[in-house]
Amino acid sequence: MFDKLNSRPADSLLALIKAFQADDRPGKIDLGVGVYRDTMGRTPVMRAVKAAEQFLLETQDSKKYLGGR
């Protein structure tokens, strides 16, 4: 069954992650995955995100995707 599958191109995001990990420059910034990390390597939740989550908690009445109307 799997012998009929065609090879797919390498995932460009995974290649970007590998390139970041291989780069030994101290001032590099990882913007590939879209996650903010502070100087200690933590990924803090920003106040705006917490406010949006609280708004959804109080008002959301469904978990349906917008495209699934």
N, C-alpha and C positions, 0 to 999 in steps of 0.2 A: 504494500500500500504506500509506504513512504518513499519507495524508490522512484516513484513517478513525480515527486515534488521537485520543482526547480529551485535552485539556490537563489537567495535574496541578497541584495546589497547589504553591506555591513551597516549597522545602526550608527548614524552620525553622532547621536547624543552619547552613546557609550564610548565612541572614539574621543569625543571631547572630554569626557570624564577621565579617560586614561591619560590624555595629553596634560590635563591639569595636574593629575597625581605625579606625573613624571617631571613636571616643571619644578625645579628646586629654588626658584627665586623667592625671597622672603616676602616681597610685597604683592604677590599675586592675589587676585580676587576671583573666586569661583562664581560665575554668573550663569553657568550652564544649566543648572537644575531649577533655578528660580527660588532658592532658599537663602535667606539672609542669615549670616553668621556673624556674631560680634567678635572682638579681638580675642576672646577666651574660647571661641569655637562653639558657643551656645547659639541656639536658634530661638530667640525670644519671640513671644507673641505680642505683636504691636497693639497699642491701645485701640486703634481704629478697627483692627480685626476682632478684638474682644467685644467692642461695641456692636459691630455687625452681627456677631454670633449671638449676643444677648437679644438684639432686635429680632433675629430669626426665631430664637427660643420662645419669645413672647408672642410672635405673630404668625409663625408658620403653621399651616394646617395640613400640609401634605409634603411628601418627599418626592413627588413626581417631577421628572425632568421637564423643563419648559418645552422642549421639542415633542413631548409625548401627549399633547393635548388631543 
